[in-house]
Amino acid sequence: MDSRQATRNYPKHIVSVSAYITNEKNEVLMVKTHWRKDTWELPGGQVELGEALDKAISREVLEETGIEVTVLGITGVYYNSSREVLTIVFRGISNSIDIAKQSEEIHKAEFIALSQDNIGDYITRPNGLSRTLDAMLAEDCVPYETWEAHPYNLLGRIEKKKLSVR
């Protein structure tokens, strides 16, 4: 394969992030979008070009709900082959208590007392259900680093850590 073919066939995947964010009552921050009102889902969205994943999820949660978060780590990686979207799911904690929905794409945002027993009442889509359950039941997070090259410079790192399981 020559370089022109490689360029033409270069993958154009979308990278997105979402997060399982809890407050001091261990309630989970959930949103409903205008185009998916049939289900609650974890807040998140598309990563911007050159943006670190942990910064992207902090930005997305703030834009959608007005909530500032502390990112704890990654609980799962998921791929939608129909839409070519790679989604990285984080765990985090809320640093604020008041939701101030800011994004026009969000229909509703709430902290919900989510459990394994009631999750199906809120999340109606199987891909959202598996991501949320994985994050809810995660015992630890994987490490995550952001680097720049030439010269190599570590911009940020989230250490592997144990999580408290609900």
C-alpha positions, 0 to 999 in steps of 0.5 A: 500500500502506498502512502496515498492509499494509506491516507485515503483509508485512514480511519476517521473514528470519533472519540467520545467520553462519558462519566459515572459521577456521584455526589455525597449521597452516592446518587448518580448524575444522569441526563436526558438529551432532546434526541434520546428522551426515552432513556437516561444516560451518563453525561458526556460527549465528543473529545475535541482535537488535541484534548486530553480525555480527562479534560474532555469529560470534565468539560462535557459534564460542566457544559451539560450540567454545570457540575465540576467534577474530580475524575477518578479514572477509567472503568471501560472502553466501548466501540460502536461499529455502526457509527465508528465511535469509541467511548471511554467511560470514567468514574468521578465525583461531583464537586458541586451540589447544584445542577445548572443545566447549560447545554441546549442538547440536554433536556433534563439533568438530575442526580438519581439514586441508581441501583442494580435493582432500579437501573432498568427503570432509567436506562432503556438502551442496552449499550448505556445499561452495560456501560453504567453497570460496568462503572457502577460495579467497577472495583478499580480504575485503569491508569491513564496518561496524557503525553506530548512528544518531541520532546516527551513530556508527561502532561497528566496521569491518573493512577490505578486506584481501588473504588468503593463499590456500591 
